[in-house]
Amino acid sequence: MRRAHAALAARIAAGSNQVKYSLLDRHIERDGVLDAARELGVTIIAYSPLRWAWLTGKFHRGPIS
């Protein structure tokens, strides 16, 4: 993210970055992407926040009480 931000800085300001981020896939918290975004003022846009419907109940056998 830092390299992309630096490469684009001369032409445009990067305002957001769309990355895979969900309750089940939180790797950006460990690999430095989230920290870099905060440092650079870049907004993270999560794709797959419900992890392909795993968190919606779509794959449960019965109703959740």
All heavy atoms as a GROMACS GRO file, in nm:
protein
  510
    1MET      N    1   0.082  -0.117   0.000
    1MET     CA    2   0.000   0.000   0.000
    1MET      C    3   0.087   0.125   0.000
    1MET      O    4   0.057   0.221  -0.069
    1MET     CB    5  -0.094   0.002   0.120
    1MET     CG    6  -0.177   0.127   0.123
    1MET     SD    7  -0.284   0.142   0.264
    1MET     CE    8  -0.418   0.044   0.211
    2ARG      N    9   0.193   0.123   0.077
    2ARG     CA   10   0.281   0.240   0.080
    2ARG      C   11   0.346   0.265  -0.055
    2ARG      O   12   0.357   0.380  -0.098
    2ARG     CB   13   0.387   0.222   0.188
    2ARG     CG   14   0.332   0.238   0.328
    2ARG     CD   15   0.443   0.235   0.434
    2ARG     NE   16   0.388   0.253   0.564
    2ARG     CZ   17   0.353   0.154   0.646
    2ARG    NH1   18   0.370   0.030   0.609
    2ARG    NH2   19   0.302   0.180   0.764
    3ARG      N   20   0.387   0.160  -0.126
    3ARG     CA   21   0.448   0.177  -0.259
    3ARG      C   22   0.346   0.232  -0.358
    3ARG      O   23   0.377   0.322  -0.437
    3ARG     CB   24   0.504   0.045  -0.310
    3ARG     CG   25   0.634   0.005  -0.244
    3ARG     CD   26   0.701  -0.108  -0.318
    3ARG     NE   27   0.610  -0.215  -0.353
    3ARG     CZ   28   0.612  -0.337  -0.301
    3ARG    NH1   29   0.702  -0.370  -0.213
    3ARG    NH2   30   0.524  -0.427  -0.338
    4ALA      N   31   0.224   0.179  -0.355
    4ALA     CA   32   0.120   0.227  -0.446
    4ALA      C   33   0.086   0.373  -0.416
    4ALA      O   34   0.071   0.454  -0.507
    4ALA     CB   35  -0.004   0.141  -0.434
    5HIS      N   36   0.077   0.406  -0.289
    5HIS     CA   37   0.046   0.543  -0.249
    5HIS      C   38   0.155   0.639  -0.299
    5HIS      O   39   0.124   0.745  -0.354
    5HIS     CB   40   0.032   0.552  -0.097
    5HIS     CG   41  -0.018   0.683  -0.048
    5HIS    ND1   42   0.066   0.786  -0.014
    5HIS    CD2   43  -0.144   0.728  -0.027
    5HIS    CE1   44  -0.006   0.888   0.026
    5HIS    NE2   45  -0.134   0.856   0.020
    6ALA      N   46   0.280   0.600  -0.282
    6ALA     CA   47   0.391   0.685  -0.327
    6ALA      C   48   0.392   0.699  -0.479
    6ALA      O   49   0.415   0.808  -0.532
    6ALA     CB   50   0.524   0.627  -0.279
    7ALA      N   51   0.364   0.591  -0.551
    7ALA     CA   52   0.365   0.595  -0.698
    7ALA      C   53   0.252   0.683  -0.751
    7ALA      O   54   0.268   0.752  -0.852
    7ALA     CB   55   0.353   0.454  -0.754
    8LEU      N   56   0.138   0.682  -0.684
    8LEU     CA   57   0.023   0.759  -0.728
    8LEU      C   58   0.026   0.904  -0.680
    8LEU      O   59  -0.041   0.989  -0.737
    8LEU     CB   60  -0.106   0.694  -0.680
    8LEU     CG   61  -0.140   0.558  -0.740
    8LEU    CD1   62  -0.258   0.496  -0.668
    8LEU    CD2   63  -0.168   0.572  -0.888
    9ALA      N   64   0.104   0.932  -0.578
    9ALA     CA   65   0.101   1.063  -0.514
    9ALA      C   66   0.129   1.178  -0.610
    9ALA      O   67   0.074   1.287  -0.595
    9ALA     CB   68   0.200   1.066  -0.398
   10ALA      N   69   0.211   1.156  -0.710
   10ALA     CA   70   0.244   1.262  -0.805
   10ALA      C   71   0.126   1.294  -0.896
   10ALA      O   72   0.118   1.404  -0.951
   10ALA     CB   73   0.365   1.221  -0.888
   11ARG      N   74   0.035   1.201  -0.914
   11ARG     CA   75  -0.077   1.219  -1.007
   11ARG      C   76  -0.211   1.238  -0.939
   11ARG      O   77  -0.289   1.323  -0.977
   11ARG     CB   78  -0.084   1.100  -1.102
   11ARG     CG   79   0.040   1.090  -1.185
   11ARG     CD   80   0.028   0.985  -1.290
   11ARG     NE   81   0.150   0.990  -1.370
   11ARG     CZ   82   0.202   0.889  -1.429
   11ARG    NH1   83   0.144   0.773  -1.422
   11ARG    NH2   84   0.313   0.902  -1.497
   12ILE      N   85  -0.240   1.152  -0.842
   12ILE     CA   86  -0.369   1.158  -0.772
   12ILE      C   87  -0.347   1.122  -0.626
   12ILE      O   88  -0.247   1.062  -0.590
   12ILE     CB   89  -0.473   1.060  -0.832
   12ILE    CG1   90  -0.425   0.916  -0.820
   12ILE    CG2   91  -0.508   1.096  -0.974
   12ILE    CD1   92  -0.530   0.814  -0.855
   13ALA      N   93  -0.442   1.158  -0.544
   13ALA     CA   94  -0.436   1.121  -0.403
   13ALA      C   95  -0.523   0.997  -0.383
   13ALA      O   96  -0.641   0.998  -0.418
   13ALA     CB   97  -0.486   1.233  -0.316
   14ALA      N   98  -0.464   0.891  -0.332
   14ALA     CA   99  -0.539   0.769  -0.305
   14ALA      C  100  -0.626   0.794  -0.183
   14ALA      O  101  -0.575   0.825  -0.075
   14ALA     CB  102  -0.446   0.652  -0.283
   15GLY      N  103  -0.757   0.781  -0.199
   15GLY     CA  104  -0.848   0.806  -0.088
   15GLY      C  105  -0.901   0.681  -0.023
   15GLY      O  106  -0.943   0.682   0.090
   16SER      N  107  -0.896   0.568  -0.099
   16SER     CA  108  -0.948   0.444  -0.043
   16SER      C  109  -0.879   0.324  -0.106
   16SER      O  110  -0.815   0.335  -0.210
   16SER     CB  111  -1.099   0.434  -0.067
   16SER     OG  112  -1.126   0.426  -0.205
   17ASN      N  113  -0.891   0.212  -0.038
   17ASN     CA  114  -0.835   0.085  -0.086
   17ASN      C  115  -0.935  -0.024  -0.050
   17ASN      O  116  -0.973  -0.038   0.066
   17ASN     CB  117  -0.700   0.058  -0.022
   17ASN     CG  118  -0.631  -0.063  -0.080
   17ASN    OD1  119  -0.676  -0.122  -0.177
   17ASN    ND2  120  -0.520  -0.100  -0.019
   18GLN      N  121  -0.980  -0.099  -0.149
   18GLN     CA  122  -1.076  -0.206  -0.124
   18GLN      C  123  -1.001  -0.337  -0.107
   18GLN      O  124  -0.928  -0.380  -0.196
   18GLN     CB  125  -1.177  -0.217  -0.238
   18GLN     CG  126  -1.287  -0.315  -0.208
   18GLN     CD  127  -1.397  -0.313  -0.313
   18GLN    OE1  128  -1.380  -0.260  -0.421
   18GLN    NE2  129  -1.511  -0.370  -0.279
   19VAL      N  130  -1.016  -0.398   0.010
   19VAL     CA  131  -0.945  -0.522   0.043
   19VAL      C  132  -1.041  -0.622   0.105
   19VAL      O  133  -1.145  -0.585   0.160
   19VAL     CB  134  -0.828  -0.496   0.140
   19VAL    CG1  135  -0.721  -0.410   0.077
   19VAL    CG2  136  -0.875  -0.434   0.269
   20LYS      N  137  -1.005  -0.749   0.097
   20LYS     CA  138  -1.085  -0.853   0.162
   20LYS      C  139  -1.066  -0.839   0.313
   20LYS      O  140  -0.955  -0.844   0.364
   20LYS     CB  141  -1.041  -0.991   0.115
   20LYS     CG  142  -1.128  -1.102   0.171
   20LYS     CD  143  -1.102  -1.236   0.104
   20LYS     CE  144  -0.962  -1.282   0.128
   20LYS     NZ  145  -0.938  -1.420   0.086
   21TYR      N  146  -1.177  -0.818   0.382
   21TYR     CA  147  -1.171  -0.795   0.526
   21TYR      C  148  -1.306  -0.834   0.585
   21TYR      O  149  -1.410  -0.788   0.539
   21TYR     CB  150  -1.142  -0.647   0.552
   21TYR     CG  151  -1.118  -0.608   0.696
   21TYR    CD1  152  -1.042  -0.686   0.780
   21TYR    CD2  153  -1.168  -0.490   0.746
   21TYR    CE1  154  -1.018  -0.648   0.911
   21TYR    CE2  155  -1.145  -0.449   0.876
   21TYR     CZ  156  -1.070  -0.528   0.958
   21TYR     OH  157  -1.046  -0.491   1.087
   22SER      N  158  -1.305  -0.922   0.682
   22SER     CA  159  -1.429  -0.965   0.746
   22SER      C  160  -1.398  -1.012   0.887
   22SER      O  161  -1.282  -1.017   0.928
   22SER     CB  162  -1.494  -1.079   0.666
   22SER     OG  163  -1.420  -1.199   0.682
   23LEU      N  164  -1.501  -1.050   0.958
   23LEU     CA  165  -1.481  -1.104   1.093
   23LEU      C  166  -1.401  -1.234   1.090
   23LEU      O  167  -1.334  -1.269   1.187
   23LEU     CB  168  -1.616  -1.128   1.160
   23LEU     CG  169  -1.694  -1.002   1.196
   23LEU    CD1  170  -1.834  -1.039   1.246
   23LEU    CD2  171  -1.621  -0.922   1.300
   24LEU      N  172  -1.408  -1.306   0.977
   24LEU     CA  173  -1.335  -1.433   0.965
   24LEU      C  174  -1.202  -1.419   0.892
   24LEU      O  175  -1.124  -1.513   0.890
   24LEU     CB  176  -1.423  -1.536   0.893
   24LEU     CG  177  -1.556  -1.568   0.960
   24LEU    CD1  178  -1.637  -1.665   0.875
   24LEU    CD2  179  -1.534  -1.626   1.099
   25ASP      N  180  -1.178  -1.305   0.831
   25ASP     CA  181  -1.053  -1.284   0.756
   25ASP      C  182  -1.000  -1.146   0.791
   25ASP      O  183  -1.032  -1.047   0.727
   25ASP     CB  184  -1.080  -1.294   0.606
   25ASP     CG  185  -0.953  -1.293   0.524
   25ASP    OD1  186  -0.844  -1.270   0.581
   25ASP    OD2  187  -0.962  -1.316   0.403
   26ARG      N  188  -0.920  -1.140   0.895
   26ARG     CA  189  -0.872  -1.013   0.949
   26ARG      C  190  -0.723  -0.995   0.928
   26ARG      O  191  -0.656  -0.929   1.007
   26ARG     CB  192  -0.909  -1.006   1.096
   26ARG     CG  193  -1.061  -1.013   1.115
   26ARG     CD  194  -1.102  -1.022   1.259
   26ARG     NE  195  -1.063  -0.900   1.327
   26ARG     CZ  196  -1.096  -0.873   1.451
   26ARG    NH1  197  -1.167  -0.959   1.521
   26ARG    NH2  198  -1.057  -0.761   1.507
   27HIS      N  199  -0.669  -1.051   0.821
   27HIS     CA  200  -0.524  -1.048   0.798
   27HIS      C  201  -0.468  -0.906   0.784
   27HIS      O  202  -0.353  -0.883   0.817
   27HIS     CB  203  -0.486  -1.132   0.677
   27HIS     CG  204  -0.532  -1.075   0.547
   27HIS    ND1  205  -0.660  -1.093   0.500
   27HIS    CD2  206  -0.468  -0.998   0.456
   27HIS    CE1  207  -0.672  -1.030   0.385
   27HIS    NE2  208  -0.558  -0.971   0.356
   28ILE      N  209  -0.549  -0.810   0.738
   28ILE     CA  210  -0.496  -0.675   0.721
   28ILE      C  211  -0.459  -0.610   0.854
   28ILE      O  212  -0.383  -0.514   0.858
   28ILE     CB  213  -0.589  -0.583   0.640
   28ILE    CG1  214  -0.715  -0.547   0.717
   28ILE    CG2  215  -0.621  -0.644   0.506
   28ILE    CD1  216  -0.794  -0.434   0.654
   29GLU      N  217  -0.510  -0.665   0.964
   29GLU     CA  218  -0.474  -0.615   1.097
   29GLU      C  219  -0.334  -0.663   1.137
   29GLU      O  220  -0.269  -0.601   1.219
   29GLU     CB  221  -0.575  -0.661   1.200
   29GLU     CG  222  -0.714  -0.603   1.178
   29GLU     CD  223  -0.816  -0.661   1.273
   29GLU    OE1  224  -0.781  -0.739   1.365
   29GLU    OE2  225  -0.936  -0.630   1.255
   30ARG      N  226  -0.290  -0.774   1.078
   30ARG     CA  227  -0.161  -0.832   1.114
   30ARG      C  228  -0.050  -0.802   1.014
   30ARG      O  229   0.067  -0.799   1.051
   30ARG     CB  230  -0.175  -0.984   1.129
   30ARG     CG  231  -0.263  -1.026   1.244
   30ARG     CD  232  -0.265  -1.178   1.262
   30ARG     NE  233  -0.310  -1.249   1.143
   30ARG     CZ  234  -0.437  -1.269   1.110
   30ARG    NH1  235  -0.533  -1.220   1.182
   30ARG    NH2  236  -0.468  -1.337   1.001
   31ASP      N  237  -0.084  -0.783   0.887
   31ASP     CA  238   0.021  -0.768   0.786
   31ASP      C  239   0.060  -0.623   0.757
   31ASP      O  240   0.139  -0.596   0.669
   31ASP     CB  241  -0.017  -0.840   0.657
   31ASP     CG  242  -0.137  -0.781   0.586
   31ASP    OD1  243  -0.182  -0.671   0.624
   31ASP    OD2  244  -0.187  -0.846   0.492
   32GLY      N  245   0.003  -0.529   0.832
   32GLY     CA  246   0.045  -0.390   0.819
   32GLY      C  247  -0.041  -0.305   0.726
   32GLY      O  248  -0.022  -0.184   0.720
   33VAL      N  249  -0.134  -0.365   0.654
   33VAL     CA  250  -0.218  -0.288   0.561
   33VAL      C  251  -0.304  -0.188   0.636
   33VAL      O  252  -0.313  -0.071   0.597
   33VAL     CB  253  -0.304  -0.381   0.473
   33VAL    CG1  254  -0.405  -0.302   0.391
   33VAL    CG2  255  -0.216  -0.464   0.382
   34LEU      N  256  -0.368  -0.230   0.743
   34LEU     CA  257  -0.454  -0.139   0.819
   34LEU      C  258  -0.373  -0.026   0.881
   34LEU      O  259  -0.413   0.091   0.877
   34LEU     CB  260  -0.531  -0.216   0.926
   34LEU     CG  261  -0.640  -0.140   1.000
   34LEU    CD1  262  -0.744  -0.084   0.904
   34LEU    CD2  263  -0.706  -0.230   1.102
   35ASP      N  264  -0.256  -0.057   0.936
   35ASP     CA  265  -0.170   0.046   0.993
   35ASP      C  266  -0.125   0.146   0.887
   35ASP      O  267  -0.123   0.267   0.910
   35ASP     CB  268  -0.048  -0.017   1.060
   35ASP     CG  269  -0.083  -0.092   1.187
   35ASP    OD1  270  -0.186  -0.059   1.250
   35ASP    OD2  271  -0.009  -0.185   1.222
   36ALA      N  272  -0.088   0.096   0.769
   36ALA     CA  273  -0.045   0.184   0.660
   36ALA      C  274  -0.159   0.274   0.616
   36ALA      O  275  -0.139   0.393   0.591
   36ALA     CB  276   0.007   0.101   0.543
   37ALA      N  277  -0.279   0.219   0.607
   37ALA     CA  278  -0.395   0.299   0.566
   37ALA      C  279  -0.419   0.412   0.666
   37ALA      O  280  -0.442   0.527   0.626
   37ALA     CB  281  -0.518   0.211   0.555
   38ARG      N  282  -0.411   0.382   0.792
   38ARG     CA  283  -0.430   0.485   0.895
   38ARG      C  284  -0.322   0.592   0.883
   38ARG      O  285  -0.350   0.712   0.890
   38ARG     CB  286  -0.428   0.423   1.033
   38ARG     CG  287  -0.552   0.346   1.066
   38ARG     CD  288  -0.546   0.286   1.204
   38ARG     NE  289  -0.668   0.215   1.236
   38ARG     CZ  290  -0.673   0.106   1.310
   38ARG    NH1  291  -0.563   0.056   1.362
   38ARG    NH2  292  -0.788   0.048   1.334
   39GLU      N  293  -0.198   0.549   0.866
   39GLU     CA  294  -0.084   0.641   0.855
   39GLU      C  295  -0.098   0.733   0.734
   39GLU      O  296  -0.065   0.852   0.741
   39GLU     CB  297   0.044   0.560   0.845
   39GLU     CG  298   0.170   0.641   0.825
   39GLU     CD  299   0.290   0.550   0.803
   39GLU    OE1  300   0.302   0.449   0.874
   39GLU    OE2  301   0.370   0.582   0.713
   40LEU      N  302  -0.145   0.679   0.622
   40LEU     CA  303  -0.153   0.754   0.497
   40LEU      C  304  -0.287   0.826   0.479
   40LEU      O  305  -0.304   0.899   0.381
   40LEU     CB  306  -0.130   0.659   0.379
   40LEU     CG  307   0.007   0.591   0.377
   40LEU    CD1  308   0.009   0.481   0.272
   40LEU    CD2  309   0.118   0.691   0.355
   41GLY      N  310  -0.381   0.805   0.570
   41GLY     CA  311  -0.512   0.868   0.557
   41GLY      C  312  -0.599   0.805   0.450
   41GLY      O  313  -0.685   0.870   0.392
   42VAL      N  314  -0.577   0.676   0.425
   42VAL     CA  315  -0.652   0.603   0.323
   42VAL      C  316  -0.764   0.524   0.391
   42VAL      O  317  -0.741   0.455   0.489
   42VAL     CB  318  -0.558   0.507   0.245
   42VAL    CG1  319  -0.635   0.419   0.149
   42VAL    CG2  320  -0.450   0.585   0.172
   43THR      N  321  -0.884   0.536   0.338
   43THR     CA  322  -1.000   0.463   0.392
   43THR      C  323  -1.001   0.320   0.339
   43THR      O  324  -0.983   0.299   0.220
   43THR     CB  325  -1.130   0.534   0.350
   43THR    OG1  326  -1.127   0.667   0.401
   43THR    CG2  327  -1.252   0.460   0.401
   44ILE      N  328  -1.022   0.224   0.427
   44ILE     CA  329  -1.035   0.084   0.387
   44ILE      C  330  -1.182   0.055   0.356
   44ILE      O  331  -1.270   0.085   0.437
   44ILE     CB  332  -0.986  -0.012   0.498
   44ILE    CG1  333  -0.836   0.003   0.520
   44ILE    CG2  334  -1.025  -0.156   0.469
   44ILE    CD1  335  -0.751  -0.046   0.404
   45ILE      N  336  -1.207  -0.001   0.238
   45ILE     CA  337  -1.339  -0.047   0.200
   45ILE      C  338  -1.335  -0.199   0.200
   45ILE      O  339  -1.260  -0.259   0.123
   45ILE     CB  340  -1.380   0.005   0.061
   45ILE    CG1  341  -1.378   0.158   0.060
   45ILE    CG2  342  -1.516  -0.050   0.021
   45ILE    CD1  343  -1.396   0.218  -0.076
   46ALA      N  344  -1.412  -0.261   0.287
   46ALA     CA  345  -1.410  -0.407   0.299
   46ALA      C  346  -1.496  -0.471   0.192
   46ALA      O  347  -1.610  -0.431   0.170
   46ALA     CB  348  -1.461  -0.448   0.436
   47TYR      N  349  -1.439  -0.569   0.123
   47TYR     CA  350  -1.525  -0.653   0.039
   47TYR      C  351  -1.532  -0.788   0.105
   47TYR      O  352  -1.441  -0.829   0.177
   47TYR     CB  353  -1.479  -0.660  -0.107
   47TYR     CG  354  -1.362  -0.748  -0.141
   47TYR    CD1  355  -1.377  -0.885  -0.154
   47TYR    CD2  356  -1.237  -0.695  -0.164
   47TYR    CE1  357  -1.271  -0.967  -0.187
   47TYR    CE2  358  -1.129  -0.775  -0.197
   47TYR     CZ  359  -1.147  -0.910  -0.209
   47TYR     OH  360  -1.041  -0.990  -0.242
   48SER      N  361  -1.642  -0.852   0.089
   48SER     CA  362  -1.672  -0.979   0.154
   48SER      C  363  -1.684  -0.965   0.306
   48SER      O  364  -1.639  -1.052   0.379
   48SER     CB  365  -1.564  -1.083   0.119
   48SER     OG  366  -1.605  -1.210   0.159
   49PRO      N  367  -1.748  -0.858   0.355
   49PRO     CA  368  -1.756  -0.842   0.499
   49PRO      C  369  -1.839  -0.949   0.570
   49PRO      O  370  -1.820  -0.972   0.688
   49PRO     CB  371  -1.820  -0.704   0.517
   49PRO     CG  372  -1.894  -0.679   0.391
   49PRO     CD  373  -1.816  -0.750   0.284
   50LEU      N  374  -1.928  -1.016   0.497
   50LEU     CA  375  -2.005  -1.124   0.558
   50LEU      C  376  -1.951  -1.261   0.518
   50LEU      O  377  -2.016  -1.363   0.537
   50LEU     CB  378  -2.153  -1.112   0.521
   50LEU     CG  379  -2.220  -0.987   0.576
   50LEU    CD1  380  -2.365  -0.980   0.532
   50LEU    CD2  381  -2.210  -0.980   0.727
   51ARG      N  382  -1.831  -1.263   0.462
   51ARG     CA  383  -1.758  -1.386   0.428
   51ARG      C  384  -1.845  -1.482   0.347
   51ARG      O  385  -1.873  -1.593   0.387
   51ARG     CB  386  -1.705  -1.450   0.555
   51ARG     CG  387  -1.617  -1.569   0.538
   51ARG     CD  388  -1.493  -1.537   0.460
   51ARG     NE  389  -1.412  -1.657   0.450
   51ARG     CZ  390  -1.284  -1.657   0.433
   51ARG    NH1  391  -1.220  -1.546   0.420
   51ARG    NH2  392  -1.220  -1.769   0.423
   52TRP      N  393  -1.888  -1.436   0.231
   52TRP     CA  394  -1.964  -1.519   0.138
   52TRP      C  395  -2.087  -1.582   0.203
   52TRP      O  396  -2.118  -1.697   0.180
   52TRP     CB  397  -1.877  -1.625   0.074
   52TRP     CG  398  -1.759  -1.568   0.008
   52TRP    CD1  399  -1.756  -1.487  -0.101
   52TRP    CD2  400  -1.623  -1.584   0.048
   52TRP    NE1  401  -1.627  -1.451  -0.131
   52TRP    CE2  402  -1.543  -1.510  -0.041
   52TRP    CE3  403  -1.562  -1.653   0.151
   52TRP    CZ2  404  -1.405  -1.504  -0.030
   52TRP    CZ3  405  -1.425  -1.647   0.162
   52TRP    CH2  406  -1.348  -1.573   0.072
   53ALA      N  407  -2.153  -1.507   0.287
   53ALA     CA  408  -2.278  -1.545   0.352
   53ALA      C  409  -2.262  -1.641   0.470
   53ALA      O  410  -2.360  -1.682   0.528
   53ALA     CB  411  -2.378  -1.602   0.252
   54TRP      N  412  -2.141  -1.674   0.509
   54TRP     CA  413  -2.124  -1.760   0.626
   54TRP      C  414  -2.182  -1.695   0.751
   54TRP      O  415  -2.234  -1.761   0.839
   54TRP     CB  416  -1.977  -1.792   0.651
   54TRP     CG  417  -1.923  -1.897   0.561
   54TRP    CD1  418  -1.846  -1.878   0.451
   54TRP    CD2  419  -1.945  -2.038   0.568
   54TRP    NE1  420  -1.818  -1.996   0.390
   54TRP    CE2  421  -1.877  -2.097   0.461
   54TRP    CE3  422  -2.015  -2.119   0.656
   54TRP    CZ2  423  -1.877  -2.233   0.438
   54TRP    CZ3  424  -2.014  -2.256   0.633
   54TRP    CH2  425  -1.946  -2.311   0.526
   55LEU      N  426  -2.173  -1.564   0.760
   55LEU     CA  427  -2.222  -1.495   0.879
   55LEU      C  428  -2.368  -1.452   0.868
   55LEU      O  429  -2.422  -1.394   0.961
   55LEU     CB  430  -2.133  -1.374   0.909
   55LEU     CG  431  -1.986  -1.408   0.934
   55LEU    CD1  432  -1.906  -1.281   0.955
   55LEU    CD2  433  -1.971  -1.499   1.055
   56THR      N  434  -2.434  -1.480   0.757
   56THR     CA  435  -2.573  -1.440   0.739
   56THR      C  436  -2.671  -1.548   0.782
   56THR      O  437  -2.789  -1.523   0.794
   56THR     CB  438  -2.603  -1.406   0.592
   56THR    OG1  439  -2.591  -1.526   0.513
   56THR    CG2  440  -2.512  -1.297   0.540
   57GLY      N  441  -2.623  -1.670   0.800
   57GLY     CA  442  -2.711  -1.780   0.834
   57GLY      C  443  -2.750  -1.864   0.714
   57GLY      O  444  -2.822  -1.962   0.727
   58LYS      N  445  -2.705  -1.828   0.597
   58LYS     CA  446  -2.742  -1.899   0.475
   58LYS      C  447  -2.705  -2.048   0.482
   58LYS      O  448  -2.773  -2.131   0.425
   58LYS     CB  449  -2.673  -1.833   0.356
   58LYS     CG  450  -2.704  -1.899   0.223
   58LYS     CD  451  -2.635  -1.827   0.110
   58LYS     CE  452  -2.663  -1.894  -0.022
   58LYS     NZ  453  -2.601  -1.824  -0.134
   59PHE      N  454  -2.598  -2.081   0.550
   59PHE     CA  455  -2.550  -2.219   0.550
   59PHE      C  456  -2.584  -2.295   0.679
   59PHE      O  457  -2.535  -2.403   0.701
   59PHE     CB  458  -2.398  -2.221   0.528
   59PHE     CG  459  -2.361  -2.163   0.393
   59PHE    CD1  460  -2.309  -2.037   0.382
   59PHE    CD2  461  -2.381  -2.237   0.279
   59PHE    CE1  462  -2.276  -1.983   0.259
   59PHE    CE2  463  -2.349  -2.186   0.154
   59PHE     CZ  464  -2.296  -2.058   0.145
   60HIS      N  465  -2.672  -2.240   0.762
   60HIS     CA  466  -2.715  -2.310   0.882
   60HIS      C  467  -2.828  -2.406   0.847
   60HIS      O  468  -2.909  -2.380   0.760
   60HIS     CB  469  -2.763  -2.211   0.987
   60HIS     CG  470  -2.656  -2.119   1.037
   60HIS    ND1  471  -2.564  -2.158   1.130
   60HIS    CD2  472  -2.624  -1.992   1.002
   60HIS    CE1  473  -2.480  -2.059   1.153
   60HIS    NE2  474  -2.515  -1.956   1.076
   61ARG      N  475  -2.836  -2.517   0.918
   61ARG     CA  476  -2.939  -2.617   0.890
   61ARG      C  477  -3.076  -2.577   0.942
   61ARG      O  478  -3.177  -2.615   0.889
   61ARG     CB  479  -2.899  -2.751   0.950
   61ARG     CG  480  -2.781  -2.808   0.878
   61ARG     CD  481  -2.738  -2.938   0.942
   61ARG     NE  482  -2.614  -2.976   0.880
   61ARG     CZ  483  -2.592  -3.091   0.821
   61ARG    NH1  484  -2.686  -3.181   0.820
   61ARG    NH2  485  -2.477  -3.117   0.766
   62GLY      N  486  -3.079  -2.502   1.047
   62GLY     CA  487  -3.207  -2.461   1.104
   62GLY      C  488  -3.203  -2.315   1.144
   62GLY      O  489  -3.099  -2.252   1.138
   63PRO      N  490  -3.314  -2.264   1.185
   63PRO     CA  491  -3.317  -2.123   1.227
   63PRO      C  492  -3.232  -2.101   1.352
   63PRO      O  493  -3.222  -2.190   1.436
   63PRO     CB  494  -3.465  -2.094   1.254
   63PRO     CG  495  -3.532  -2.226   1.263
   63PRO     CD  496  -3.444  -2.326   1.195
   64ILE      N  497  -3.171  -1.987   1.356
   64ILE     CA  498  -3.090  -1.952   1.473
   64ILE      C  499  -3.179  -1.881   1.574
   64ILE      O  500  -3.248  -1.787   1.540
   64ILE     CB  501  -2.973  -1.861   1.432
   64ILE    CG1  502  -2.884  -1.933   1.332
   64ILE    CG2  503  -2.894  -1.817   1.553
   64ILE    CD1  504  -2.776  -1.846   1.275
   65SER      N  505  -3.178  -1.929   1.698
   65SER     CA  506  -3.263  -1.868   1.800
   65SER      C  507  -3.185  -1.767   1.878
   65SER      O  508  -3.072  -1.777   1.902
   65SER     CB  509  -3.315  -1.970   1.896
   65SER     OG  510  -3.361  -2.085   1.830
   0.00000   0.00000   0.00000
